[in-house]
Amino acid sequence: MQDTVPRTAASEEPGRTFVGCDSHRKYSVFVAMDELGRTSSPIRVEHQLKELRLFLRHVPPGTDVAVEATGSWYWLVDEIEAAGLVPHLAQPFAAQRMVATGGKKTDSVDARGLATLLRNGTLPETWIPDAANRDLRNLMRTRLALREYQTGIKNRMVAAINCYGLRDPEEDSDLFRGKGRVQLSVYKGKLPKHTQEAVIRQWSLVDELEKQIAELEQQLKQELKPVGDAQRLKTLPGVGGVLGGTIYLEIGAVARFACPERLASYAGLVPVVHASGGRVSYGPTSKRSNLYLRWAFVEAANLAAARRKVHPERHVSRLYERLRAGKGHQKAVVAVARHLAESAWWILTKQQVYREPQPAVAAKSSSENG
Protein backbone atom coordinates (compact mmCIF):
# COMPACT_ATOMS: atom_id res chain seq x y z
CA MET A 1 0.00 0.00 0.00
CA GLN A 2 1.62 3.23 -1.13
CA ASP A 3 -0.21 5.57 1.23
CA THR A 4 -2.84 5.29 3.95
CA VAL A 5 -5.00 8.24 2.93
CA PRO A 6 -6.29 9.21 -0.56
CA ARG A 7 -4.86 12.74 -0.61
CA THR A 8 -6.73 15.41 -2.56
CA ALA A 9 -7.58 19.02 -1.89
CA ALA A 10 -10.67 17.61 -0.19
CA SER A 11 -8.41 16.09 2.47
CA GLU A 12 -7.37 19.58 3.54
CA GLU A 13 -10.52 21.58 2.85
CA PRO A 14 -14.08 20.84 3.98
CA GLY A 15 -16.33 19.27 1.36
CA ARG A 16 -17.44 15.91 0.05
CA THR A 17 -15.03 13.26 -1.14
CA PHE A 18 -15.91 10.61 -3.72
CA VAL A 19 -13.87 7.41 -3.92
CA GLY A 20 -13.75 5.00 -6.85
CA CYS A 21 -12.66 1.44 -6.14
CA ASP A 22 -11.54 -0.90 -8.92
CA SER A 23 -11.67 -4.26 -7.18
CA HIS A 24 -9.92 -7.48 -8.14
CA ARG A 25 -9.59 -10.82 -6.41
CA LYS A 26 -6.29 -10.06 -4.65
CA TYR A 27 -6.29 -6.27 -4.42
CA SER A 28 -8.24 -3.05 -5.03
CA VAL A 29 -7.14 0.30 -6.43
CA PHE A 30 -8.68 3.43 -4.89
CA VAL A 31 -8.84 6.95 -6.34
CA ALA A 32 -10.37 9.86 -4.41
CA MET A 33 -11.97 12.92 -6.03
CA ASP A 34 -13.12 16.16 -4.44
CA GLU A 35 -16.10 18.32 -5.39
CA LEU A 36 -14.00 20.27 -7.89
CA GLY A 37 -12.96 17.12 -9.73
CA ARG A 38 -9.39 17.03 -8.43
CA THR A 39 -8.14 13.48 -7.91
CA SER A 40 -5.64 11.75 -5.69
CA SER A 41 -2.89 9.42 -6.85
CA PRO A 42 -4.15 5.84 -7.18
CA ILE A 43 -3.60 3.71 -4.09
CA ARG A 44 -3.32 -0.06 -4.35
CA VAL A 45 -4.53 -1.95 -1.28
CA GLU A 46 -3.93 -5.68 -0.96
CA HIS A 47 -6.90 -7.78 0.10
CA GLN A 48 -5.57 -8.52 3.54
CA LEU A 49 -8.11 -7.52 6.20
CA LYS A 50 -5.56 -5.71 8.36
CA GLU A 51 -4.29 -3.63 5.44
CA LEU A 52 -7.73 -2.88 4.03
CA ARG A 53 -9.14 -1.86 7.41
CA LEU A 54 -6.14 0.40 8.05
CA PHE A 55 -6.74 2.17 4.76
CA LEU A 56 -10.50 2.54 5.24
CA ARG A 57 -10.04 3.84 8.79
CA HIS A 58 -8.21 6.90 7.41
CA VAL A 59 -10.92 7.77 4.89
CA PRO A 60 -13.26 10.51 6.25
CA PRO A 61 -16.47 9.03 7.73
CA GLY A 62 -19.50 9.32 5.47
CA THR A 63 -17.40 9.28 2.29
CA ASP A 64 -19.16 7.80 -0.75
CA VAL A 65 -17.31 4.82 -2.24
CA ALA A 66 -18.19 3.31 -5.64
CA VAL A 67 -17.46 -0.40 -6.11
CA GLU A 68 -18.19 -2.50 -9.18
CA ALA A 69 -20.55 -5.44 -8.69
CA THR A 70 -17.92 -8.13 -9.24
CA GLY A 71 -18.08 -11.65 -7.87
CA SER A 72 -16.45 -10.73 -4.54
CA TRP A 73 -18.17 -7.51 -3.55
CA TYR A 74 -20.03 -8.81 -0.49
CA TRP A 75 -17.10 -8.77 1.93
CA LEU A 76 -15.71 -5.53 0.53
CA VAL A 77 -19.04 -3.74 1.02
CA ASP A 78 -19.22 -5.17 4.55
CA GLU A 79 -15.82 -3.65 5.36
CA ILE A 80 -16.73 -0.29 3.78
CA GLU A 81 -19.94 -0.13 5.83
CA ALA A 82 -18.11 -1.17 9.02
CA ALA A 83 -15.68 1.74 8.49
CA GLY A 84 -18.58 4.23 8.50
CA LEU A 85 -18.40 4.87 4.75
CA VAL A 86 -21.25 4.78 2.23
CA PRO A 87 -20.88 2.06 -0.45
CA HIS A 88 -22.41 2.40 -3.92
CA LEU A 89 -22.55 -0.71 -6.08
CA ALA A 90 -22.04 -0.01 -9.79
CA GLN A 91 -23.26 -2.12 -12.70
CA PRO A 92 -19.97 -3.10 -14.39
CA PHE A 93 -21.25 -3.21 -17.99
CA ALA A 94 -23.13 0.09 -17.80
CA ALA A 95 -20.34 1.85 -15.88
CA GLN A 96 -17.67 0.83 -18.39
CA ARG A 97 -19.75 2.19 -21.26
CA MET A 98 -20.16 5.54 -19.50
CA VAL A 99 -16.51 6.06 -18.58
CA ALA A 100 -14.49 7.94 -21.22
CA THR A 101 -11.04 6.31 -21.07
CA GLY A 102 -9.46 7.62 -24.26
CA GLY A 103 -8.55 4.06 -25.20
CA LYS A 104 -6.83 3.34 -21.88
CA LYS A 105 -7.94 0.50 -19.64
CA THR A 106 -6.03 0.37 -16.36
CA ASP A 107 -6.97 -0.08 -12.73
CA SER A 108 -6.38 3.60 -11.93
CA VAL A 109 -8.39 4.77 -14.96
CA ASP A 110 -11.31 2.53 -13.96
CA ALA A 111 -11.20 3.73 -10.33
CA ARG A 112 -11.04 7.37 -11.44
CA GLY A 113 -13.97 6.79 -13.80
CA LEU A 114 -16.10 5.37 -10.97
CA ALA A 115 -15.25 8.34 -8.76
CA THR A 116 -16.20 10.71 -11.59
CA LEU A 117 -19.59 9.03 -12.15
CA LEU A 118 -20.23 9.10 -8.40
CA ARG A 119 -19.36 12.80 -8.17
CA ASN A 120 -21.53 13.66 -11.19
CA GLY A 121 -24.50 11.68 -9.87
CA THR A 122 -24.54 9.46 -12.96
CA LEU A 123 -23.23 6.19 -11.46
CA PRO A 124 -25.44 3.28 -12.70
CA GLU A 125 -26.14 1.79 -9.31
CA THR A 126 -27.28 -1.64 -8.26
CA TRP A 127 -29.22 -2.04 -5.02
CA ILE A 128 -27.22 -3.29 -2.03
CA PRO A 129 -29.35 -5.52 0.21
CA ASP A 130 -28.62 -5.46 3.92
CA ALA A 131 -26.24 -8.07 5.36
CA ALA A 132 -29.02 -10.32 6.69
CA ASN A 133 -30.78 -10.33 3.31
CA ARG A 134 -27.52 -11.09 1.48
CA ASP A 135 -26.83 -13.99 3.79
CA LEU A 136 -30.30 -15.56 3.57
CA ARG A 137 -30.51 -14.93 -0.18
CA ASN A 138 -27.39 -17.07 -0.61
CA LEU A 139 -29.22 -19.94 1.06
CA MET A 140 -32.20 -19.56 -1.29
CA ARG A 141 -30.00 -19.30 -4.37
CA THR A 142 -28.12 -22.41 -3.26
CA ARG A 143 -31.42 -24.27 -3.09
CA LEU A 144 -32.19 -23.20 -6.66
CA ALA A 145 -28.70 -24.24 -7.82
CA LEU A 146 -29.06 -27.69 -6.26
CA ARG A 147 -32.38 -28.14 -8.04
CA GLU A 148 -30.71 -27.23 -11.34
CA TYR A 149 -27.94 -29.77 -10.72
CA GLN A 150 -30.53 -32.41 -9.90
CA THR A 151 -32.53 -31.67 -13.05
CA GLY A 152 -29.38 -32.01 -15.17
CA ILE A 153 -28.61 -35.43 -13.65
CA LYS A 154 -32.19 -36.59 -14.16
CA ASN A 155 -32.00 -35.56 -17.81
CA ARG A 156 -28.85 -37.64 -18.27
CA MET A 157 -30.56 -40.69 -16.76
CA VAL A 158 -33.62 -40.34 -18.98
CA ALA A 159 -31.39 -39.80 -22.01
CA ALA A 160 -29.54 -43.07 -21.27
CA ILE A 161 -32.85 -44.92 -21.10
CA ASN A 162 -34.04 -43.33 -24.32
CA CYS A 163 -30.78 -44.22 -26.08
CA TYR A 164 -31.64 -47.89 -25.72
CA GLY A 165 -35.30 -47.45 -26.65
CA LEU A 166 -36.60 -48.74 -23.34
CA ARG A 167 -39.23 -46.07 -22.72
CA ASP A 168 -42.54 -45.82 -24.52
CA PRO A 169 -42.51 -42.53 -26.52
CA GLU A 170 -46.04 -41.83 -25.29
CA GLU A 171 -45.09 -42.22 -21.62
CA ASP A 172 -44.97 -38.90 -19.79
CA SER A 173 -45.02 -39.98 -16.15
CA ASP A 174 -42.41 -38.71 -13.69
CA LEU A 175 -39.82 -41.48 -13.32
CA PHE A 176 -38.52 -40.04 -10.06
CA ARG A 177 -41.69 -39.96 -7.99
CA GLY A 178 -44.20 -42.53 -6.75
CA LYS A 179 -44.82 -45.46 -9.09
CA GLY A 180 -42.48 -43.90 -11.62
CA ARG A 181 -39.51 -44.98 -9.51
CA VAL A 182 -40.58 -48.61 -9.88
CA GLN A 183 -40.63 -48.21 -13.66
CA LEU A 184 -37.25 -46.49 -13.55
CA SER A 185 -35.83 -49.46 -11.66
CA VAL A 186 -37.16 -51.78 -14.39
CA TYR A 187 -35.53 -49.69 -17.11
CA LYS A 188 -32.26 -49.61 -15.16
CA GLY A 189 -32.18 -53.43 -15.03
CA LYS A 190 -32.38 -53.66 -18.82
CA LEU A 191 -29.44 -51.35 -19.50
CA PRO A 192 -25.95 -52.62 -20.52
CA LYS A 193 -23.50 -53.18 -17.68
CA HIS A 194 -21.56 -49.89 -17.66
CA THR A 195 -24.50 -47.67 -18.55
CA GLN A 196 -26.43 -49.35 -15.74
CA GLU A 197 -23.62 -48.54 -13.31
CA ALA A 198 -23.64 -44.90 -14.47
CA VAL A 199 -27.41 -44.66 -13.94
CA ILE A 200 -27.14 -46.22 -10.46
CA ARG A 201 -24.54 -43.64 -9.41
CA GLN A 202 -26.57 -40.78 -10.85
CA TRP A 203 -29.72 -42.02 -9.12
CA SER A 204 -27.85 -41.97 -5.81
CA LEU A 205 -26.88 -38.36 -6.44
CA VAL A 206 -30.48 -37.44 -7.31
CA ASP A 207 -31.73 -38.86 -4.02
CA GLU A 208 -28.95 -37.20 -2.01
CA LEU A 209 -29.69 -33.84 -3.63
CA GLU A 210 -33.40 -34.30 -2.86
CA LYS A 211 -32.51 -34.78 0.78
CA GLN A 212 -30.29 -31.69 0.82
CA ILE A 213 -32.96 -29.60 -0.92
CA ALA A 214 -35.64 -30.72 1.55
CA GLU A 215 -33.40 -29.72 4.48
CA LEU A 216 -32.70 -26.32 2.92
CA GLU A 217 -36.40 -25.74 2.30
CA GLN A 218 -37.20 -26.54 5.92
CA GLN A 219 -34.53 -24.12 7.13
CA LEU A 220 -35.77 -21.39 4.79
CA LYS A 221 -39.33 -22.00 5.94
CA GLN A 222 -38.32 -21.42 9.55
CA GLU A 223 -36.31 -18.29 8.70
CA LEU A 224 -39.13 -16.73 6.65
CA LYS A 225 -42.04 -17.80 8.85
CA PRO A 226 -42.04 -14.62 10.98
CA VAL A 227 -41.63 -12.36 7.92
CA GLY A 228 -45.04 -10.93 7.07
CA ASP A 229 -44.12 -9.80 3.55
CA ALA A 230 -42.92 -13.28 2.59
CA GLN A 231 -46.17 -14.80 3.86
CA ARG A 232 -48.33 -12.24 2.05
CA LEU A 233 -46.55 -12.97 -1.24
CA LYS A 234 -47.66 -16.60 -0.92
CA THR A 235 -51.23 -15.43 -1.61
CA LEU A 236 -50.25 -14.72 -5.23
CA PRO A 237 -51.59 -17.37 -7.67
CA GLY A 238 -49.02 -20.10 -8.24
CA VAL A 239 -46.75 -18.91 -5.42
CA GLY A 240 -45.79 -21.13 -2.50
CA GLY A 241 -43.06 -21.07 0.12
CA VAL A 242 -40.05 -21.34 -2.19
CA LEU A 243 -41.30 -18.88 -4.82
CA GLY A 244 -42.65 -16.48 -2.18
CA GLY A 245 -39.31 -16.51 -0.36
CA THR A 246 -37.38 -16.01 -3.59
CA ILE A 247 -39.56 -13.06 -4.63
CA TYR A 248 -39.28 -11.46 -1.18
CA LEU A 249 -35.49 -11.81 -0.95
CA GLU A 250 -34.78 -10.72 -4.54
CA ILE A 251 -37.05 -7.64 -4.38
CA GLY A 252 -35.76 -6.51 -1.01
CA ALA A 253 -36.73 -2.87 -0.40
CA VAL A 254 -39.77 -2.39 -2.62
CA ALA A 255 -39.55 1.40 -2.13
CA ARG A 256 -36.67 1.47 -4.62
CA PHE A 257 -39.24 0.85 -7.37
CA ALA A 258 -41.33 3.95 -8.08
CA CYS A 259 -44.24 1.99 -9.57
CA PRO A 260 -45.35 -1.58 -10.38
CA GLU A 261 -44.06 -1.29 -13.95
CA ARG A 262 -40.53 -0.60 -12.68
CA LEU A 263 -40.55 -3.84 -10.69
CA ALA A 264 -41.86 -5.77 -13.72
CA SER A 265 -39.07 -4.27 -15.81
CA TYR A 266 -36.46 -5.20 -13.18
CA ALA A 267 -37.74 -8.79 -13.39
CA GLY A 268 -37.33 -8.76 -17.19
CA LEU A 269 -41.05 -9.05 -17.92
CA VAL A 270 -41.54 -5.87 -19.99
CA PRO A 271 -40.88 -5.85 -23.77
CA VAL A 272 -37.98 -3.78 -25.10
CA VAL A 273 -39.33 -0.66 -26.84
CA HIS A 274 -37.78 0.70 -30.04
CA ALA A 275 -39.01 4.20 -30.97
CA SER A 276 -37.49 6.09 -33.88
CA GLY A 277 -38.78 8.37 -36.61
CA GLY A 278 -42.28 8.35 -35.20
CA ARG A 279 -42.48 4.56 -35.27
CA VAL A 280 -42.74 2.42 -32.15
CA SER A 281 -42.09 -1.32 -32.10
CA TYR A 282 -41.90 -3.81 -29.25
CA GLY A 283 -39.23 -6.49 -29.07
CA PRO A 284 -38.71 -9.42 -26.70
CA THR A 285 -38.32 -8.96 -22.95
CA SER A 286 -34.87 -7.85 -21.80
CA LYS A 287 -32.34 -10.42 -20.60
CA ARG A 288 -30.61 -7.77 -18.48
CA SER A 289 -32.71 -8.34 -15.44
CA ASN A 290 -32.77 -10.13 -12.13
CA LEU A 291 -32.85 -13.68 -13.47
CA TYR A 292 -33.83 -15.21 -10.13
CA LEU A 293 -36.84 -12.93 -9.90
CA ARG A 294 -37.79 -13.56 -13.52
CA TRP A 295 -37.59 -17.31 -12.94
CA ALA A 296 -39.81 -17.07 -9.84
CA PHE A 297 -42.57 -15.07 -11.56
CA VAL A 298 -42.50 -17.20 -14.74
CA GLU A 299 -42.55 -20.40 -12.68
CA ALA A 300 -45.55 -19.10 -10.72
CA ALA A 301 -47.27 -18.11 -13.98
CA ASN A 302 -46.75 -21.60 -15.40
CA LEU A 303 -48.22 -23.13 -12.24
CA ALA A 304 -51.19 -20.76 -12.37
CA ALA A 305 -51.74 -21.63 -16.04
CA ALA A 306 -51.59 -25.36 -15.28
CA ARG A 307 -54.33 -24.89 -12.64
CA ARG A 308 -56.59 -22.71 -14.77
CA LYS A 309 -59.16 -25.54 -15.11
CA VAL A 310 -59.35 -25.78 -11.32
CA HIS A 311 -59.66 -22.01 -10.87
CA PRO A 312 -61.34 -20.73 -14.07
CA GLU A 313 -62.70 -17.68 -12.23
CA ARG A 314 -59.25 -16.24 -11.50
CA HIS A 315 -57.97 -13.25 -13.43
CA VAL A 316 -54.72 -15.06 -14.25
CA SER A 317 -56.69 -18.01 -15.72
CA ARG A 318 -58.78 -15.77 -17.95
CA LEU A 319 -55.76 -13.67 -18.95
CA TYR A 320 -53.78 -16.75 -19.92
CA GLU A 321 -56.62 -18.32 -21.93
CA ARG A 322 -57.33 -15.13 -23.85
CA LEU A 323 -53.72 -14.42 -24.79
CA ARG A 324 -52.78 -18.00 -25.53
CA ALA A 325 -55.45 -18.17 -28.24
CA GLY A 326 -53.81 -15.39 -30.25
CA LYS A 327 -50.18 -15.27 -29.10
CA GLY A 328 -49.29 -18.73 -27.88
CA HIS A 329 -48.31 -20.25 -24.56
CA GLN A 330 -45.00 -18.44 -23.96
CA LYS A 331 -46.27 -14.88 -24.42
CA ALA A 332 -49.38 -15.67 -22.39
CA VAL A 333 -47.23 -16.96 -19.52
CA VAL A 334 -45.01 -13.85 -19.62
CA ALA A 335 -48.13 -11.64 -19.46
CA VAL A 336 -49.34 -13.56 -16.40
CA ALA A 337 -45.86 -13.29 -14.85
CA ARG A 338 -45.92 -9.52 -15.40
CA HIS A 339 -49.31 -9.31 -13.69
CA LEU A 340 -47.88 -11.25 -10.73
CA ALA A 341 -44.84 -8.95 -10.55
CA GLU A 342 -46.98 -5.82 -10.52
CA SER A 343 -49.29 -7.40 -7.95
CA ALA A 344 -46.25 -8.19 -5.78
CA TRP A 345 -45.40 -4.47 -5.80
CA TRP A 346 -48.87 -3.64 -4.49
CA ILE A 347 -48.74 -6.41 -1.88
CA LEU A 348 -45.42 -5.16 -0.50
CA THR A 349 -46.31 -1.47 -0.79
CA LYS A 350 -49.80 -1.71 0.73
CA GLN A 351 -48.93 -4.53 3.15
CA GLN A 352 -51.96 -6.53 2.06
CA VAL A 353 -52.69 -9.94 0.56
CA TYR A 354 -53.34 -10.53 -3.15
CA ARG A 355 -56.73 -9.37 -4.38
CA GLU A 356 -58.40 -10.26 -7.65
CA PRO A 357 -58.37 -7.20 -9.97
CA GLN A 358 -61.64 -5.32 -10.32
CA PRO A 359 -63.20 -5.38 -13.83
CA ALA A 360 -61.93 -1.90 -14.83
CA VAL A 361 -58.42 -2.65 -13.59
CA ALA A 362 -58.44 -6.07 -15.20
CA ALA A 363 -59.43 -4.59 -18.56
CA LYS A 364 -56.60 -2.06 -18.40
CA SER A 365 -54.06 -4.75 -17.47
CA SER A 366 -55.22 -6.95 -20.32
CA SER A 367 -54.92 -4.16 -22.90
CA GLU A 368 -51.39 -3.31 -21.72
CA ASN A 369 -50.26 -6.93 -21.87
CA GLY A 370 -52.01 -7.46 -25.18
BAGULO-837150 format. One record per residue (C-alpha): residue in one letter; x, y, z. Coordinates in steps of 0.1 Angstrom, whole numbers, plus 5000, padded with zeros to 4 digits. Layout:
% residues N
- r_c1_c2_c3
- A_X_Y_Z
...
END
This chain:
% residues 370
- r_c1_c2_c3
- M_5000_5000_5000
- Q_5016_5032_4989
- D_4998_5056_5012
- T_4972_5053_5039
- V_4950_5082_5029
- P_4937_5092_4994
- R_4951_5127_4994
- T_4933_5154_4974
- A_4924_5190_4981
- A_4893_5176_4998
- S_4916_5161_5025
- E_4926_5196_5035
- E_4895_5216_5028
- P_4859_5208_5040
- G_4837_5193_5014
- R_4826_5159_5000
- T_4850_5133_4989
- F_4841_5106_4963
- V_4861_5074_4961
- G_4863_5050_4932
- C_4873_5014_4939
- D_4885_4991_4911
- S_4883_4957_4928
- H_4901_4925_4919
- R_4904_4892_4936
- K_4937_4899_4953
- Y_4937_4937_4956
- S_4918_4970_4950
- V_4929_5003_4936
- F_4913_5034_4951
- V_4912_5070_4937
- A_4896_5099_4956
- M_4880_5129_4940
- D_4869_5162_4956
- E_4839_5183_4946
- L_4860_5203_4921
- G_4870_5171_4903
- R_4906_5170_4916
- T_4919_5135_4921
- S_4944_5117_4943
- S_4971_5094_4931
- P_4958_5058_4928
- I_4964_5037_4959
- R_4967_4999_4957
- V_4955_4980_4987
- E_4961_4943_4990
- H_4931_4922_5001
- Q_4944_4915_5035
- L_4919_4925_5062
- K_4944_4943_5084
- E_4957_4964_5054
- L_4923_4971_5040
- R_4909_4981_5074
- L_4939_5004_5081
- F_4933_5022_5048
- L_4895_5025_5052
- R_4900_5038_5088
- H_4918_5069_5074
- V_4891_5078_5049
- P_4867_5105_5062
- P_4835_5090_5077
- G_4805_5093_5055
- T_4826_5093_5023
- D_4808_5078_4993
- V_4827_5048_4978
- A_4818_5033_4944
- V_4825_4996_4939
- E_4818_4975_4908
- A_4794_4946_4913
- T_4821_4919_4908
- G_4819_4884_4921
- S_4835_4893_4955
- W_4818_4925_4964
- Y_4800_4912_4995
- W_4829_4912_5019
- L_4843_4945_5005
- V_4810_4963_5010
- D_4808_4948_5046
- E_4842_4963_5054
- I_4833_4997_5038
- E_4801_4999_5058
- A_4819_4988_5090
- A_4843_5017_5085
- G_4814_5042_5085
- L_4816_5049_5048
- V_4788_5048_5022
- P_4791_5021_4996
- H_4776_5024_4961
- L_4775_4993_4939
- A_4780_5000_4902
- Q_4767_4979_4873
- P_4800_4969_4856
- F_4787_4968_4820
- A_4769_5001_4822
- A_4797_5019_4841
- Q_4823_5008_4816
- R_4803_5022_4787
- M_4798_5055_4805
- V_4835_5061_4814
- A_4855_5079_4788
- T_4890_5063_4789
- G_4905_5076_4757
- G_4914_5041_4748
- K_4932_5033_4781
- K_4921_5005_4804
- T_4940_5004_4836
- D_4930_4999_4873
- S_4936_5036_4881
- V_4916_5048_4850
- D_4887_5025_4860
- A_4888_5037_4897
- R_4890_5074_4886
- G_4860_5068_4862
- L_4839_5054_4890
- A_4847_5083_4912
- T_4838_5107_4884
- L_4804_5090_4879
- L_4798_5091_4916
- R_4806_5128_4918
- N_4785_5137_4888
- G_4755_5117_4901
- T_4755_5095_4870
- L_4768_5062_4885
- P_4746_5033_4873
- E_4739_5018_4907
- T_4727_4984_4917
- W_4708_4980_4950
- I_4728_4967_4980
- P_4706_4945_5002
- D_4714_4945_5039
- A_4738_4919_5054
- A_4710_4897_5067
- N_4692_4897_5033
- R_4725_4889_5015
- D_4732_4860_5038
- L_4697_4844_5036
- R_4695_4851_4998
- N_4726_4829_4994
- L_4708_4801_5011
- M_4678_4804_4987
- R_4700_4807_4956
- T_4719_4776_4967
- R_4686_4757_4969
- L_4678_4768_4933
- A_4713_4758_4922
- L_4709_4723_4937
- R_4676_4719_4920
- E_4693_4728_4887
- Y_4721_4702_4893
- Q_4695_4676_4901
- T_4675_4683_4869
- G_4706_4680_4848
- I_4714_4646_4864
- K_4678_4634_4858
- N_4680_4644_4822
- R_4712_4624_4817
- M_4694_4593_4832
- V_4664_4597_4810
- A_4686_4602_4780
- A_4705_4569_4787
- I_4672_4551_4789
- N_4660_4567_4757
- C_4692_4558_4739
- Y_4684_4521_4743
- G_4647_4525_4733
- L_4634_4513_4767
- R_4608_4539_4773
- D_4575_4542_4755
- P_4575_4575_4735
- E_4540_4582_4747
- E_4549_4578_4784
- D_4550_4611_4802
- S_4550_4600_4838
- D_4576_4613_4863
- L_4602_4585_4867
- F_4615_4600_4899
- R_4583_4600_4920
- G_4558_4575_4932
- K_4552_4545_4909
- G_4575_4561_4884
- R_4605_4550_4905
- V_4594_4514_4901
- Q_4594_4518_4863
- L_4628_4535_4865
- S_4642_4505_4883
- V_4628_4482_4856
- Y_4645_4503_4829
- K_4677_4504_4848
- G_4678_4466_4850
- K_4676_4463_4812
- L_4706_4486_4805
- P_4741_4474_4795
- K_4765_4468_4823
- H_4784_4501_4823
- T_4755_4523_4814
- Q_4736_4507_4843
- E_4764_4515_4867
- A_4764_4551_4855
- V_4726_4553_4861
- I_4729_4538_4895
- R_4755_4564_4906
- Q_4734_4592_4891
- W_4703_4580_4909
- S_4721_4580_4942
- L_4731_4616_4936
- V_4695_4626_4927
- D_4683_4611_4960
- E_4711_4628_4980
- L_4703_4662_4964
- E_4666_4657_4971
- K_4675_4652_5008
- Q_4697_4683_5008
- I_4670_4704_4991
- A_4644_4693_5016
- E_4666_4703_5045
- L_4673_4737_5029
- E_4636_4743_5023
- Q_4628_4735_5059
- Q_4655_4759_5071
- L_4642_4786_5048
- K_4607_4780_5059
- Q_4617_4786_5096
- E_4637_4817_5087
- L_4609_4833_5066
- K_4580_4822_5088
- P_4580_4854_5110
- V_4584_4876_5079
- G_4550_4891_5071
- D_4559_4902_5035
- A_4571_4867_5026
- Q_4538_4852_5039
- R_4517_4878_5021
- L_4535_4870_4988
- K_4523_4834_4991
- T_4488_4846_4984
- L_4498_4853_4948
- P_4484_4826_4923
- G_4510_4799_4918
- V_4532_4811_4946
- G_4542_4789_4975
- G_4569_4789_5001
- V_4600_4787_4978
- L_4587_4811_4952
- G_4574_4835_4978
- G_4607_4835_4996
- T_4626_4840_4964
- I_4604_4869_4954
- Y_4607_4885_4988
- L_4645_4882_4990
- E_4652_4893_4955
- I_4630_4924_4956
- G_4642_4935_4990
- A_4633_4971_4996
- V_4602_4976_4974
- A_4605_5014_4979
- R_4633_5015_4954
- F_4608_5008_4926
- A_4587_5040_4919
- C_4558_5020_4904
- P_4547_4984_4896
- E_4559_4987_4861
- R_4595_4994_4873
- L_4594_4962_4893
- A_4581_4942_4863
- S_4609_4957_4842
- Y_4635_4948_4868
- A_4623_4912_4866
- G_4627_4912_4828
- L_4590_4909_4821
- V_4585_4941_4800
- P_4591_4942_4762
- V_4620_4962_4749
- V_4607_4993_4732
- H_4622_5007_4700
- A_4610_5042_4690
- S_4625_5061_4661
- G_4612_5084_4634
- G_4577_5084_4648
- R_4575_5046_4647
- V_4573_5024_4678
- S_4579_4987_4679
- Y_4581_4962_4708
- G_4608_4935_4709
- P_4613_4906_4733
- T_4617_4910_4770
- S_4651_4922_4782
- K_4677_4896_4794
- R_4694_4922_4815
- S_4673_4917_4846
- N_4672_4899_4879
- L_4672_4863_4865
- Y_4662_4848_4899
- L_4632_4871_4901
- R_4622_4864_4865
- W_4624_4827_4871
- A_4602_4829_4902
- F_4574_4849_4884
- V_4575_4828_4853
- E_4575_4796_4873
- A_4545_4809_4893
- A_4527_4819_4860
- N_4533_4784_4846
- L_4518_4769_4878
- A_4488_4792_4876
- A_4483_4784_4840
- A_4484_4746_4847
- R_4457_4751_4874
- R_4434_4773_4852
- K_4408_4745_4849
- V_4406_4742_4887
- H_4403_4780_4891
- P_4387_4793_4859
- E_4373_4823_4878
- R_4407_4838_4885
- H_4420_4868_4866
- V_4453_4849_4857
- S_4433_4820_4843
- R_4412_4842_4820
- L_4442_4863_4811
- Y_4462_4833_4801
- E_4434_4817_4781
- R_4427_4849_4762
- L_4463_4856_4752
- R_4472_4820_4745
- A_4446_4818_4718
- G_4462_4846_4697
- K_4498_4847_4709
- G_4507_4813_4721
- H_4517_4798_4754
- Q_4550_4816_4760
- K_4537_4851_4756
- A_4506_4843_4776
- V_4528_4830_4805
- V_4550_4862_4804
- A_4519_4884_4805
- V_4507_4864_4836
- A_4541_4867_4851
- R_4541_4905_4846
- H_4507_4907_4863
- L_4521_4887_4893
- A_4552_4910_4894
- E_4530_4942_4895
- S_4507_4926_4920
- A_4537_4918_4942
- W_4546_4955_4942
- W_4511_4964_4955
- I_4513_4936_4981
- L_4546_4948_4995
- T_4537_4985_4992
- K_4502_4983_5007
- Q_4511_4955_5031
- Q_4480_4935_5021
- V_4473_4901_5006
- Y_4467_4895_4969
- R_4433_4906_4956
- E_4416_4897_4923
- P_4416_4928_4900
- Q_4384_4947_4897
- P_4368_4946_4862
- A_4381_4981_4852
- V_4416_4974_4864
- A_4416_4939_4848
- A_4406_4954_4814
- K_4434_4979_4816
- S_4459_4953_4825
- S_4448_4930_4797
- S_4451_4958_4771
- E_4486_4967_4783
- N_4497_4931_4781
- G_4480_4925_4748
END
